[in-house]
Amino acid sequence: MPSQQPPNTPETPTSAPTPETSTDSAAKKPRHLVTAKSRSAGAAKPSTEAAVKSSAKTPTPISKRRWEIPPRPQPGAETKSQAPHRRRFSRRRYVLWAFELVILLSCLECFILKPRRARRQQEAKATRQAAAAPLQLEEITPLAERAKSLPGLSEVVPAYLAPLDGLAPGSAEMRDTQLQVSEQEGLPIEVKNTIGMLFRLVPAGTAIIGSPPTEAGRGFQECQHSVDFPQHFYMGKMEVTQAQWRQIMGDDNNPSGFRGDDRPVEEVSWYDCQRFTHLLCMRENLPIGSYRLPTEAEWEYACRAGTTTAYCFGDNPAKLKHWADYADNNYKRTNSVGRRRANALGLHDMHGNVWEWCLDDYTNYPGDDTPPAEYHQYPNLRGGNWYVEAPECRSANRARLPGASTGNMLGFRVLRMISAPPQVRSTWEPSLQIELAPKEEQPQQP
């Protein structure tokens, strides 16, 4: 009978692992962690049962478990084989690219930029020609001996009626009235004085001053109202030039920033303009006030020339470039006077070029209940200038500044009265000291 083994005797393994087997079992790794070195060693693969027993006896370190995520490589730690490869181009390729770029730029210049510049130059040339070319000028029949004798003034021959091309409705009626008054009253339509200043006849009449609520760019202080102008007068055909200024004020006296004999004088204050008109009256032995600044209402009446639109040519500001120098067509300097088209009365530069001082102070229009303010003591400015936008060049646009203000946007034009001048301002006194002093510096009357 077979011998029975005692129950408490521990089971003896049939075969104890040899040191070589133990070493091979311990060295066994998960398949994805087996290195090439361990495979090249030629170690025998243990059986599945031995591997299970070995793993049960010797737990696998945490760092060698199958589910462990390999650590991320540190920046800059890639090997030479992993470094990105930069492609190098030959010199021939760079030369070819440069040649292609030159061809592309040449095509851009020839087919896009050059035609565009040519179109702009043609448009600018057409604009200049349209502004400078005499459009259907109709010569005025001279009055000659029938002309009324006016001290210091002489009839201009030949003279022409203002072209009506492009002007707003009402212009033709105003021009016809001008011609009719000239024939009936013996007043030449265009005259000049002793220093060559040109004036155009403005007939008496009634006009709506201000702007309607629907006008683009309108200010709240432009309430419409009717104004009567009972007397004819002559308005300067153009703004006072620097050459005319020097004839009266002296050869060395030219405050203008933009120099030129035919450019408008600027950098002049309201008091400088008063001095000029005063000395001009004295030069021609006329009563003080025969030459003067126009009032604000007289200026707008002459500017509108029978129209009720925003400008003398209508309401479209895109057409202003033919009648004015302003921000959109000349934003760098003043321009020579008389280069732009005239209104129906033959007056140039009523829109743009320089702001023009007016005789009277700023006051509220009828219907304007604005409380009195400091600017109600400032003289008016009209017409816009070379720097401002189109809305500020409208016929009804109002501006004001202290009388002592100067600037390269401030100029003026002169009105010549036909009848005896009234005492419009107390500054028109025989004494130059009183007439030329600013308001705040005028001597107190006893």
JOMOCOR-V805164 format. One record per run of one state. SS is the DSSP state (hx for helix, st for strand, lp for the rest). FROM is the first residue (numbers start at 0). LEN is the number of residues. If there is no record, write none. Layout:
ss->(SS	SS)
from->(FROM	FROM)
len->(LEN	LEN)
This chain:
ss->(lp	hx	lp	hx	lp	hx	lp	hx	lp	hx	lp	hx	lp	st	lp	hx	lp	st	lp	st	lp	hx	lp	st	lp	st	lp	st	lp	st	lp	st	lp	st	hx	lp	st	lp	hx	lp	st	lp	hx	lp	st	lp	st	lp	hx	lp	st	lp	st	lp	st	lp	st	lp	hx	lp	st	lp	hx	lp	st	lp	st	lp	st	lp	hx	lp	hx	lp)
from->(0	18	27	30	33	35	40	47	57	61	64	90	132	137	139	143	146	153	155	159	161	170	185	189	192	197	202	204	209	224	229	232	236	240	241	249	262	264	269	283	290	292	295	304	310	311	313	314	316	322	335	336	341	342	347	348	354	361	373	377	378	382	389	393	398	401	409	411	414	417	431	435	438	441)
len->(18	9	3	3	2	5	7	10	4	3	26	42	5	2	4	3	7	2	4	2	9	15	4	3	5	5	2	5	15	5	3	4	4	1	8	13	2	5	14	7	2	3	9	6	1	2	1	2	6	13	1	5	1	5	1	6	7	12	4	1	4	7	4	5	3	8	2	3	3	14	4	3	3	5)
